[in-house]
Amino acid sequence: MQIQNDPKSTEGTMLFFISSVKLIAEIALLSLFGQWVLGLLAGQKKDQNLFYQVLQQVGRPFVQVARLVTPKFVLERHLPLVAFCILAFVWVGVTIAKINHCLKIGVSLCQ
């Protein structure tokens, strides 16, 4: 008995992967943006704000990755902006990949 590769299964798996990466990037981007806006509104008391702390926890893994890929002279306070920029590039790239994939397999399968 041979196992055949179903092209629709492969296409569906690829679409799921692309959509998952896009969703993770969107959640991280929104958390970093929300953290920035809430930091502006709360001012010096931002570290005492529960919602700021939650957004900080959601964005923390991406800020840590930004620390790994940036040179040491980049200040700690700039890391969320670096993470935001990296995630924005990832989001644009994945969005382009999703559009190309949907055009390849048919737009009706991407809805």
All heavy atoms as an XYZ file, in Angstrom:
875
protein
N       0.835     -1.171      0.000
C       0.000      0.000      0.000
C       0.884      1.241      0.000
O       1.741      1.401      0.851
C      -0.897     -0.035      1.227
C      -1.793      1.130      1.347
S      -2.815      0.912      2.810
C      -4.120      1.959      2.396
N       0.691      2.115     -0.961
C       1.469      3.338     -1.069
C       0.671      4.503     -0.512
O      -0.540      4.581     -0.675
C       1.789      3.646     -2.531
C       3.008      2.952     -3.040
C       3.335      3.456     -4.429
O       2.459      3.835     -5.186
N       4.610      3.448     -4.750
N       1.405      5.391      0.116
C       0.782      6.623      0.591
C       1.011      7.676     -0.480
O       2.148      7.941     -0.870
C       1.393      7.064      1.932
C       1.144      5.998      2.982
C       0.833      8.397      2.364
C       1.805      6.294      4.308
N      -0.063      8.235     -0.956
C       0.034      9.257     -1.994
C      -0.046     10.630     -1.352
O      -0.804     10.844     -0.415
C      -1.086      9.088     -3.016
C      -1.015      7.787     -3.770
C      -2.181      7.640     -4.723
O      -3.086      8.456     -4.746
N      -2.148      6.581     -5.507
N       0.746     11.529     -1.868
C       0.681     12.911     -1.413
C      -0.480     13.598     -2.098
O      -0.500     13.734     -3.315
C       1.976     13.653     -1.711
C       3.105     13.207     -0.815
O       2.846     12.706      0.273
N       4.324     13.379     -1.262
N      -1.446     13.988     -1.321
C      -2.598     14.698     -1.852
C      -2.225     16.172     -2.004
O      -1.879     16.835     -1.023
C      -3.788     14.545     -0.897
C      -5.047     15.176     -1.429
O      -5.112     15.441     -2.646
O      -5.970     15.410     -0.628
N      -2.266     16.716     -3.221
C      -1.890     18.117     -3.416
C      -2.765     19.077     -2.617
O      -2.302     20.080     -2.128
C      -2.058     18.357     -4.908
C      -2.265     17.043     -5.535
C      -2.600     16.061     -4.464
N      -4.043     18.747     -2.464
C      -4.924     19.630     -1.701
C      -4.540     19.648     -0.232
O      -4.638     20.668      0.435
C      -6.378     19.218     -1.878
C      -6.902     19.506     -3.252
C      -8.387     19.342     -3.312
C      -8.846     19.700     -4.727
N     -10.222     20.019     -4.796
N      -4.093     18.507      0.281
C      -3.667     18.446      1.677
C      -2.415     19.290      1.886
O      -2.301     20.012      2.879
C      -3.398     17.002      2.068
O      -2.849     16.944      3.349
N      -1.473     19.203      0.964
C      -0.249     19.989      1.058
C      -0.551     21.476      0.947
O      -0.002     22.277      1.698
C       0.735     19.570     -0.046
O       0.931     18.159      0.032
C       2.051     20.275      0.100
N      -1.435     21.823      0.025
C      -1.798     23.233     -0.139
C      -2.516     23.755      1.093
O      -2.283     24.881      1.527
C      -2.673     23.402     -1.382
C      -1.943     23.126     -2.669
C      -2.872     22.969     -3.863
O      -4.100     22.943     -3.665
O      -2.354     22.877     -4.979
N      -3.375     22.939      1.671
C      -4.090     23.341      2.874
C      -3.158     23.499      4.061
O      -3.316     24.410      4.873
N      -2.171     22.605      4.158
C      -1.197     22.694      5.238
C      -0.355     23.954      5.094
O      -0.091     24.646      6.079
C      -0.288     21.452      5.242
O      -1.104     20.293      5.348
C       0.698     21.499      6.381
N       0.040     24.263      3.876
C       0.834     25.473      3.634
C       0.020     26.716      3.954
O       0.538     27.661      4.565
C       1.323     25.493      2.187
C       2.260     26.606      1.912
S       3.725     26.445      2.932
C       4.904     27.263      1.954
N      -1.242     26.732      3.552
C      -2.110     27.871      3.844
C      -2.291     28.027      5.348
O      -2.258     29.141      5.877
C      -3.471     27.709      3.154
C      -4.458     28.849      3.355
C      -3.898     30.148      2.798
C      -5.782     28.510      2.698
N      -2.442     26.925      6.074
C      -2.568     26.964      7.530
C      -1.305     27.525      8.168
O      -1.368     28.352      9.078
C      -2.862     25.555      8.074
C      -2.948     25.499      9.563
C      -4.057     25.996     10.236
C      -1.912     24.954     10.299
C      -4.120     25.955     11.613
C      -1.971     24.910     11.674
C      -3.083     25.411     12.342
N      -0.140     27.082      7.699
C       1.132     27.568      8.229
C       1.285     29.067      7.993
O       1.639     29.825      8.907
C       2.296     26.800      7.601
C       3.639     27.327      7.996
C       4.131     27.104      9.269
C       4.394     28.059      7.102
C       5.379     27.601      9.647
C       5.631     28.565      7.464
C       6.126     28.336      8.741
N       1.021     29.512      6.769
C       1.144     30.936      6.435
C       0.175     31.757      7.279
O       0.544     32.800      7.835
C       0.898     31.161      4.926
C       2.032     30.552      4.108
C       0.757     32.645      4.608
C       1.775     30.516      2.618
N      -1.056     31.303      7.397
C      -2.054     32.024      8.181
C      -1.690     32.068      9.662
O      -1.928     33.063     10.343
C      -3.433     31.389      8.004
O      -3.847     31.483      6.664
N      -1.095     30.993     10.171
C      -0.688     30.956     11.578
C       0.433     31.951     11.860
O       0.395     32.670     12.864
C      -0.233     29.552     11.961
O      -1.283     28.643     11.827
N       1.425     31.993     10.992
C       2.526     32.941     11.173
C       2.005     34.375     11.084
O       2.392     35.241     11.882
C       3.645     32.687     10.137
C       4.689     33.785     10.177
C       4.279     31.335     10.367
N       1.087     34.607     10.156
C       0.500     35.945      9.996
C      -0.283     36.333     11.246
O      -0.177     37.471     11.731
C      -0.404     35.963      8.764
C      -0.939     37.323      8.401
C      -1.671     37.254      7.052
C      -2.213     38.582      6.629
N      -3.447     38.949      7.276
N      -1.040     35.404     11.812
C      -1.823     35.683     13.015
C      -0.920     35.978     14.208
O      -1.178     36.911     14.981
C      -2.739     34.502     13.329
C      -3.584     34.632     14.589
C      -4.572     35.784     14.445
C      -4.317     33.336     14.864
N       0.138     35.208     14.382
C       1.073     35.450     15.490
C       1.720     36.815     15.345
O       1.851     37.563     16.329
C       2.119     34.325     15.560
C       1.447     33.026     15.992
C       3.265     34.693     16.497
C       2.310     31.805     15.852
N       2.106     37.179     14.133
C       2.701     38.500     13.900
C       1.692     39.610     14.202
O       2.051     40.631     14.796
C       3.206     38.607     12.455
N       0.439     39.414     13.821
C      -0.580     40.429     14.080
C      -0.827     40.608     15.570
O      -0.944     41.738     16.054
C      -1.886     40.061     13.372
C      -1.815     40.219     11.873
C      -2.999     39.612     11.146
O      -3.779     38.857     11.767
O      -3.127     39.886      9.941
N      -0.899     39.513     16.313
C      -1.109     39.597     17.757
C       0.070     40.318     18.418
O      -0.118     41.189     19.274
C      -1.316     38.196     18.358
C      -2.657     37.628     17.902
C      -1.237     38.230     19.880
C      -2.871     36.169     18.234
N       1.278     39.962     18.019
C       2.457     40.605     18.598
C       2.521     42.082     18.236
O       2.834     42.922     19.095
C       3.720     39.888     18.127
N       2.215     42.419     16.992
C       2.218     43.822     16.577
C       1.197     44.630     17.372
O       1.493     45.738     17.842
C       1.920     43.939     15.073
C       3.074     43.630     14.133
C       2.567     43.480     12.710
C       4.134     44.705     14.216
N       0.007     44.081     17.532
C      -1.025     44.798     18.275
C      -0.663     44.935     19.748
O      -0.957     45.967     20.368
C      -2.378     44.113     18.103
C      -3.020     44.296     16.729
C      -4.270     43.436     16.607
C      -3.360     45.755     16.484
N      -0.032     43.923     20.320
C       0.349     44.034     21.730
C       1.445     45.079     21.917
O       1.406     45.854     22.870
C       0.785     42.683     22.283
O       2.026     42.308     21.759
N       2.425     45.116     21.025
C       3.484     46.127     21.131
C       2.938     47.530     20.890
O       3.317     48.482     21.581
C       4.618     45.806     20.157
C       5.460     44.585     20.504
C       6.398     44.240     19.355
C       6.239     44.807     21.786
N       2.030     47.668     19.941
C       1.420     48.968     19.678
C       0.563     49.403     20.865
O       0.623     50.558     21.299
C       0.572     48.919     18.396
C      -0.079     50.234     18.074
C       0.667     51.286     17.577
C      -1.430     50.427     18.276
C       0.083     52.502     17.288
C      -2.035     51.632     17.991
C      -1.278     52.681     17.491
N      -0.228     48.482     21.416
C      -1.048     48.790     22.580
C      -0.203     49.151     23.785
O      -0.558     50.052     24.556
N       0.911     48.475     23.948
C       1.823     48.781     25.042
C       2.372     50.199     24.885
O       2.463     50.949     25.857
C       2.955     47.759     25.046
C       3.940     47.914     26.162
C       5.056     46.878     26.082
O       4.988     45.936     25.319
N       6.089     47.080     26.869
N       2.710     50.573     23.684
C       3.237     51.919     23.424
C       2.181     52.980     23.721
O       2.467     53.968     24.412
C       3.709     52.016     21.978
C       4.165     53.394     21.595
C       5.304     54.024     22.002
C       3.477     54.303     20.742
N       5.364     55.276     21.439
C       4.256     55.466     20.663
C       2.287     54.232     20.029
C       3.879     56.576     19.909
C       1.915     55.332     19.274
C       2.701     56.489     19.220
N       0.956     52.770     23.218
C      -0.117     53.749     23.442
C      -0.442     53.853     24.931
O      -0.589     54.956     25.473
C      -1.382     53.377     22.625
C      -2.569     54.221     23.031
C      -1.109     53.523     21.140
N      -0.545     52.729     25.600
C      -0.846     52.740     27.030
C       0.289     53.370     27.827
O       0.049     54.055     28.825
C      -1.118     51.323     27.516
C      -1.839     51.176     28.838
C      -3.129     51.968     28.856
C      -2.139     49.713     29.101
N       1.515     53.175     27.380
C       2.654     53.834     28.019
C       2.570     55.340     27.893
O       2.926     56.075     28.819
N       2.096     55.824     26.742
C       1.909     57.269     26.569
C       0.811     57.796     27.483
O       0.938     58.870     28.082
C       1.554     57.595     25.113
C       2.664     57.478     24.081
C       2.106     57.759     22.685
C       3.796     58.429     24.391
N      -0.276     57.048     27.593
C      -1.403     57.491     28.400
C      -1.131     57.398     29.896
O      -1.535     58.275     30.666
C      -2.657     56.675     28.055
C      -3.213     56.855     26.645
C      -4.347     55.884     26.404
C      -3.675     58.283     26.431
N      -0.457     56.348     30.331
C      -0.237     56.127     31.760
C       0.963     56.906     32.294
O       1.037     57.168     33.488
C      -0.050     54.639     32.036
N       1.892     57.235     31.428
C       3.057     57.997     31.859
C       3.976     57.197     32.767
O       4.284     56.038     32.510
N       4.406     57.819     33.863
C       5.351     57.191     34.781
C       4.761     55.999     35.522
O       5.485     55.132     35.989
C       5.850     58.220     35.803
C       6.646     59.352     35.189
C       7.949     58.872     34.570
O       8.519     57.867     34.983
N       8.416     59.595     33.562
N       3.442     55.944     35.643
C       2.792     54.861     36.388
C       2.451     53.660     35.511
O       1.661     52.811     35.898
C       1.524     55.386     37.056
C       1.796     56.448     38.085
C       0.525     56.883     38.764
C       0.832     57.961     39.787
N      -0.355     58.375     40.518
N       3.052     53.598     34.338
C       2.710     52.513     33.414
C       3.068     51.139     33.963
O       2.380     50.163     33.691
C       3.387     52.728     32.057
C       4.896     52.652     32.099
C       5.489     52.954     30.747
C       7.001     52.966     30.844
N       7.600     53.416     29.613
N       4.139     51.038     34.751
C       4.543     49.740     35.288
C       3.573     49.211     36.342
O       3.573     48.023     36.640
C       5.954     49.824     35.873
C       7.009     50.043     34.791
O       6.805     49.518     33.672
O       8.002     50.733     35.056
N       2.738     50.072     36.887
C       1.735     49.660     37.867
C       0.413     49.292     37.202
O      -0.472     48.751     37.855
C       1.497     50.780     38.882
C       2.741     51.128     39.662
C       2.554     52.375     40.496
O       1.537     53.053     40.407
N       3.545     52.683     41.320
N       0.285     49.579     35.920
C      -0.955     49.329     35.193
C      -1.040     47.852     34.799
O      -0.139     47.306     34.149
C      -1.004     50.223     33.955
C      -2.331     50.196     33.255
O      -2.874     49.126     32.998
N      -2.848     51.364     32.938
N      -2.131     47.188     35.177
C      -2.303     45.763     34.908
C      -2.334     45.471     33.410
O      -1.710     44.513     32.944
C      -3.584     45.249     35.563
C      -3.931     43.787     35.284
C      -2.877     42.878     35.904
C      -5.303     43.459     35.796
N      -3.036     46.276     32.640
C      -3.147     46.040     31.196
C      -1.794     46.237     30.501
O      -1.457     45.501     29.573
C      -4.216     46.949     30.582
C      -5.584     46.660     31.105
C      -6.209     47.531     31.970
C      -6.242     45.489     30.753
C      -7.470     47.252     32.461
C      -7.492     45.198     31.237
C      -8.112     46.089     32.106
N      -1.032     47.194     30.973
C       0.309     47.397     30.426
C       1.180     46.163     30.690
O       1.922     45.719     29.825
C       0.953     48.647     31.035
C       2.299     48.974     30.460
C       2.412     49.721     29.291
C       3.477     48.545     31.069
C       3.652     50.027     28.752
C       4.717     48.834     30.534
C       4.802     49.580     29.382
O       6.007     49.869     28.830
N       1.063     45.606     31.894
C       1.842     44.427     32.250
C       1.448     43.217     31.404
O       2.300     42.437     30.993
C       1.668     44.109     33.734
C       2.297     45.138     34.641
C       1.974     44.908     36.101
O       1.282     43.955     36.449
N       2.484     45.777     36.964
N       0.149     43.072     31.120
C      -0.305     41.962     30.273
C       0.247     42.122     28.860
O       0.763     41.160     28.272
C      -1.851     41.876     30.265
C      -2.336     40.928     29.191
C      -2.369     41.462     31.629
N       0.149     43.322     28.310
C       0.678     43.563     26.964
C       2.193     43.373     26.931
O       2.740     42.875     25.943
C       0.301     44.967     26.490
C      -1.181     45.195     26.216
C      -1.438     46.662     25.909
C      -1.675     44.314     25.085
N       2.850     43.729     28.007
C       4.290     43.543     28.093
C       4.654     42.056     28.080
O       5.623     41.647     27.433
C       4.810     44.215     29.364
C       6.289     44.435     29.408
C       6.689     45.244     30.628
O       6.048     45.174     31.672
N       7.750     46.014     30.497
N       3.863     41.237     28.749
C       4.110     39.784     28.772
C       3.878     39.161     27.401
O       4.608     38.246     26.998
C       3.211     39.103     29.816
C       3.591     39.411     31.242
C       4.989     38.928     31.571
O       5.403     37.847     31.174
N       5.734     39.748     32.299
N       2.875     39.637     26.680
C       2.601     39.101     25.342
C       3.739     39.464     24.385
O       4.161     38.642     23.565
C       1.246     39.624     24.808
C       1.042     39.254     23.356
C       0.103     39.100     25.662
N       4.252     40.662     24.486
C       5.303     41.113     23.574
C       6.709     40.720     23.976
O       7.641     40.818     23.172
N       6.888     40.238     25.209
C       8.227     39.945     25.726
C       9.029     38.962     24.868
O      10.216     39.204     24.608
C       8.145     39.438     27.161
C       9.508     39.215     27.791
C       9.417     38.735     29.231
N       8.497     39.507     30.037
C       8.833     40.583     30.769
N      10.075     40.997     30.759
N       7.934     41.223     31.485
N       8.466     37.845     24.385
C       9.286     36.931     23.566
C       9.827     37.584     22.297
O      10.960     37.305     21.883
C       8.318     35.798     23.207
C       7.229     35.882     24.196
C       7.136     37.303     24.626
N       9.073     38.477     21.717
C       9.499     39.126     20.482
C      10.563     40.188     20.763
O      11.476     40.395     19.959
C       8.291     39.706     19.764
C       7.250     38.661     19.502
C       6.148     38.528     20.340
C       7.386     37.778     18.456
C       5.202     37.544     20.124
C       6.449     36.785     18.231
C       5.360     36.668     19.070
N      10.468     40.839     21.913
C      11.487     41.793     22.326
C      12.790     41.058     22.634
O      13.875     41.539     22.302
C      11.005     42.622     23.545
C      12.103     43.510     24.080
C       9.775     43.454     23.166
N      12.709     39.868     23.223
C      13.906     39.083     23.502
C      14.583     38.619     22.208
O      15.811     38.605     22.120
C      13.565     37.887     24.386
C      13.218     38.284     25.800
C      12.739     37.120     26.649
O      12.371     36.069     26.132
N      12.719     37.320     27.951
N      13.783     38.272     21.205
C      14.357     37.914     19.903
C      15.028     39.134     19.281
O      16.102     39.021     18.678
C      13.277     37.322     18.965
C      13.782     37.197     17.547
C      12.814     35.976     19.485
N      14.409     40.300     19.445
C      15.015     41.529     18.930
C      16.367     41.781     19.601
O      17.302     42.250     18.959
C      14.080     42.716     19.143
N      16.490     41.469     20.884
C      17.767     41.634     21.591
C      18.825     40.709     20.997
O      19.993     41.069     20.879
C      17.581     41.348     23.084
C      18.847     41.231     23.906
C      19.936     42.260     23.680
N      19.635     43.598     24.120
C      20.246     44.676     23.617
N      21.164     44.585     22.679
N      19.946     45.865     24.054
N      18.423     39.512     20.596
C      19.384     38.555     20.035
C      19.915     38.987     18.673
O      21.066     38.683     18.336
C      18.735     37.171     19.916
C      18.426     36.454     21.225
C      17.668     35.158     20.938
C      19.696     36.169     22.005
N      19.091     39.666     17.886
C      19.503     39.999     16.517
C      20.064     41.414     16.379
O      20.544     41.769     15.302
C      18.344     39.805     15.511
C      17.888     38.367     15.493
C      17.193     40.746     15.799
N      20.024     42.204     17.451
C      20.544     43.568     17.370
C      21.922     43.649     18.010
O      22.258     42.858     18.894
C      19.604     44.570     18.078
O      19.413     44.154     19.421
C      18.289     44.696     17.370
N      22.709     44.622     17.596
C      24.013     44.821     18.249
C      23.837     45.274     19.701
O      22.786     45.782     20.085
C      24.670     45.938     17.424
C      23.845     46.106     16.211
C      22.507     45.514     16.467
N      24.859     45.116     20.500
C      24.793     45.413     21.935
C      24.605     46.904     22.229
O      24.145     47.269     23.296
C      26.045     44.914     22.648
C      26.192     43.416     22.603
C      25.063     42.750     23.357
C      25.222     41.245     23.288
N      24.004     40.548     23.590
N      24.980     47.783     21.284
C      24.874     49.215     21.573
C      23.433     49.734     21.472
O      23.168     50.871     21.840
C      25.809     50.044     20.688
C      25.523     49.966     19.224
C      24.550     50.759     18.633
C      26.244     49.101     18.416
C      24.295     50.703     17.275
C      25.997     49.035     17.061
C      25.016     49.834     16.493
N      22.503     48.910     20.995
C      21.093     49.316     20.957
C      20.550     49.304     22.386
O      20.685     48.325     23.110
C      20.271     48.366     20.057
C      18.797     48.720     20.092
C      20.795     48.405     18.634
N      19.951     50.418     22.783
C      19.453     50.557     24.149
C      18.249     49.655     24.396
O      17.467     49.380     23.487
C      19.066     52.012     24.419
C      20.179     53.047     24.271
C      19.623     54.449     24.471
C      21.301     52.765     25.243
N      18.102     49.235     25.651
C      16.989     48.352     26.039
C      15.637     48.994     25.742
O      14.695     48.323     25.362
C      17.075     48.004     27.526
C      18.165     47.028     27.877
C      17.905     45.642     27.349
O      16.749     45.177     27.359
O      18.875     45.005     26.908
N      15.531     50.292     25.934
C      14.243     50.957     25.725
C      13.839     51.010     24.257
O      12.690     51.252     23.939
C      14.259     52.351     26.339
C      15.223     53.284     25.665
C      15.231     54.624     26.318
N      16.178     55.489     25.633
C      16.223     56.767     25.774
N      15.386     57.362     26.584
N      17.104     57.473     25.110
N      14.795     50.792     23.346
C      14.492     50.797     21.919
C      14.124     49.422     21.376
O      13.682     49.297     20.232
C      15.677     51.353     21.123
C      15.939     52.790     21.419
N      17.195     53.338     21.338
C      15.127     53.800     21.811
C      17.133     54.608     21.655
N      15.897     54.914     21.958
N      14.306     48.391     22.173
C      14.052     47.024     21.705
C      12.600     46.773     21.291
O      12.371     46.088     20.293
C      14.505     46.011     22.743
C      16.015     45.886     22.899
C      16.345     44.883     23.987
C      16.662     45.491     21.594
N      11.599     47.298     22.013
C      10.225     47.092     21.526
C       9.995     47.691     20.128
O       9.288     47.102     19.309
C       9.357     47.785     22.581
C      10.172     47.706     23.823
C      11.591     47.875     23.366
N      10.620     48.827     19.844
C      10.499     49.419     18.507
C      11.189     48.544     17.464
O      10.653     48.338     16.365
C      11.094     50.823     18.487
C      11.094     51.529     17.137
C       9.667     51.720     16.631
C      11.820     52.855     17.230
N      12.344     47.999     17.805
C      13.049     47.084     16.896
C      12.195     45.845     16.637
O      12.042     45.407     15.489
C      14.431     46.697     17.470
C      15.077     45.612     16.641
C      15.327     47.915     17.565
N      11.619     45.298     17.707
C      10.758     44.116     17.563
C       9.549     44.448     16.693
O       9.147     43.639     15.850
C      10.306     43.623     18.937
N       8.977     45.623     16.886
C       7.832     46.037     16.082
C       8.206     46.117     14.601
O       7.461     45.636     13.747
C       7.296     47.391     16.573
C       6.035     47.825     15.901
C       4.807     47.422     16.395
C       6.066     48.641     14.782
C       3.633     47.820     15.778
C       4.900     49.034     14.155
C       3.679     48.623     14.664
N       9.354     46.700     14.310
C       9.794     46.820     12.911
C      10.060     45.457     12.283
O       9.670     45.211     11.132
C      11.033     47.698     12.821
S      10.729     49.428     13.200
N      10.708     44.575     13.027
C      10.966     43.224     12.516
C       9.649     42.506     12.239
O       9.461     41.887     11.184
C      11.834     42.419     13.502
C      13.245     42.990     13.553
C      11.870     40.942     13.125
C      14.106     42.426     14.664
N       8.715     42.607     13.189
C       7.408     41.959     13.012
C       6.631     42.571     11.848
O       5.905     41.854     11.149
C       6.591     42.052     14.297
C       7.023     41.113     15.405
C       6.400     41.527     16.725
C       6.649     39.681     15.060
N       6.769     43.860     11.645
C       6.088     44.499     10.514
C       6.611     43.949      9.190
O       5.830     43.660      8.270
C       6.260     46.018     10.577
N       7.935     43.769      9.092
C       8.514     43.181      7.883
C       8.060     41.732      7.698
O       7.762     41.307      6.577
C      10.039     43.263      7.899
C      10.575     44.628      7.563
C      11.311     45.332      8.499
C      10.342     45.202      6.330
C      11.808     46.587      8.199
C      10.828     46.450      6.007
C      11.568     47.159      6.951
N       8.014     40.985      8.801
C       7.536     39.597      8.731
C       6.088     39.578      8.263
O       5.709     38.775      7.399
C       7.693     38.896     10.102
C       6.929     37.590     10.140
C       9.160     38.674     10.415
N       5.265     40.455      8.822
C       3.849     40.491      8.451
C       3.677     40.816      6.963
O       2.878     40.171      6.278
C       3.102     41.513      9.304
C       1.644     41.533      9.017
C       0.694     40.704      9.524
C       0.962     42.416      8.119
N      -0.535     41.028      9.009
C      -0.404     42.070      8.140
C       1.379     43.470      7.307
C      -1.347     42.741      7.375
C       0.434     44.127      6.553
C      -0.911     43.766      6.588
N       4.427     41.794      6.473
C       4.332     42.145      5.041
C       4.773     40.966      4.185
O       4.108     40.610      3.199
C       5.169     43.407      4.728
C       5.326     43.612      3.226
C       4.532     44.640      5.356
N       5.871     40.320      4.553
C       6.358     39.171      3.786
C       5.375     38.014      3.777
O       5.133     37.391      2.735
N       4.787     37.725      4.933
C       3.837     36.615      5.017
C       2.544     36.964      4.284
O       1.924     36.092      3.667
C       3.575     36.243      6.494
C       2.465     35.235      6.629
C       4.835     35.713      7.126
N       2.145     38.217      4.321
C       0.946     38.626      3.583
C       1.158     38.460      2.084
O       0.271     37.965      1.375
C       0.582     40.087      3.918
O       0.342     40.186      5.329
C      -0.648     40.539      3.156
N       2.328     38.835      1.600
C       2.644     38.648      0.178
C       2.678     37.159     -0.159
O       2.158     36.735     -1.206
C       3.972     39.339     -0.176
C       3.801     40.866     -0.096
C       4.469     38.930     -1.562
C       5.092     41.638     -0.181
N       3.251     36.355      0.731
C       3.292     34.903      0.509
C       1.882     34.314      0.471
O       1.589     33.434     -0.348
C       4.125     34.227      1.596
N       1.009     34.801      1.342
C      -0.365     34.297      1.360
C      -1.109     34.678      0.086
O      -1.847     33.863     -0.478
C      -1.114     34.827      2.585
C      -2.503     34.249      2.711
C      -3.180     34.675      3.989
C      -4.576     34.040      4.064
N      -5.272     34.447      5.292
N      -0.915     35.891     -0.370
C      -1.557     36.320     -1.617
C      -1.080     35.466     -2.776
O      -1.887     34.981     -3.585
C      -1.294     37.818     -1.875
C      -2.042     38.667     -0.845
C      -1.692     38.204     -3.295
C      -1.653     40.124     -0.843
N       0.230     35.249     -2.865
C       0.780     34.413     -3.941
C       0.257     32.986     -3.858
O      -0.094     32.376     -4.877
C       2.303     34.422     -3.904
C       2.883     35.728     -4.376
O       2.252     36.474     -5.121
N       4.082     36.031     -3.928
N       0.198     32.446     -2.649
C      -0.283     31.072     -2.474
C      -1.768     30.967     -2.856
O      -2.174     30.002     -3.517
C      -0.063     30.623     -1.036
C      -0.386     29.188     -0.800
N       0.367     28.168     -1.322
C      -1.395     28.600     -0.115
C      -0.152     27.010     -0.963
N      -1.223     27.242     -0.227
N      -2.547     31.952     -2.450
C      -3.983     31.923     -2.792
C      -4.215     32.073     -4.283
O      -5.142     31.481     -4.829
C      -4.716     33.024     -2.024
S      -4.903     32.658     -0.272
N      -3.393     32.858     -4.944
C      -3.528     32.977     -6.406
C      -3.129     31.673     -7.086
O      -3.673     31.314     -8.123
C      -2.665     34.127     -6.923
C      -3.159     35.532     -6.552
C      -2.157     36.582     -7.012
C      -4.537     35.796     -7.134
N      -2.159     30.968     -6.497
C      -1.708     29.694     -7.075
C      -2.760     28.596     -6.932
O      -3.018     27.848     -7.865
C      -0.407     29.275     -6.413
C       0.215     28.022     -6.982
C       1.506     27.698     -6.280
C       1.284     26.420     -5.534
N       2.456     25.993     -4.758
N      -3.362     28.489     -5.739
C      -4.309     27.392     -5.499
C      -5.747     27.760     -5.831
O      -6.596     26.883     -5.902
C      -4.226     26.889     -4.041
C      -4.696     27.920     -3.054
C      -2.847     26.377     -3.731
C      -4.832     27.407     -1.635
N      -5.991     29.042     -6.011
C      -7.353     29.491     -6.300
C      -7.912     30.262     -5.118
O      -7.850     29.798     -3.969
N      -8.427     31.407     -5.395
C      -8.917     32.291     -4.338
C     -10.075     31.661     -3.570
O     -10.224     31.878     -2.373
C      -9.306     33.658     -4.934
C      -9.874     34.586     -3.883
C      -8.104     34.315     -5.607
N     -10.857     30.848     -4.219
C     -12.012     30.246     -3.557
C     -11.593     29.313     -2.413
O     -12.337     29.127     -1.455
C     -12.865     29.477     -4.566
O     -12.119     28.432     -5.139
N     -10.384     28.737     -2.498
C      -9.905     27.851     -1.433
C      -9.359     28.624     -0.232
O      -9.138     28.045      0.822
C      -8.818     26.915     -1.962
C      -9.274     25.902     -3.019
C      -8.072     25.141     -3.541
C     -10.293     24.956     -2.433
N      -9.138     29.921     -0.382
C      -8.565     30.728      0.697
C      -9.615     31.452      1.517
O      -9.264     32.169      2.438
C      -7.586     31.747      0.108
S      -6.072     30.997     -0.471
N     -10.850     31.291      1.209
C     -11.885     32.024      1.942
C     -12.298     31.310      3.182
O     -12.289     30.196      3.402
C     -13.090     32.258      1.062
C     -12.761     33.210     -0.056
C     -13.948     33.440     -0.982
O     -14.953     32.782     -0.905
N     -13.778     34.394     -1.863
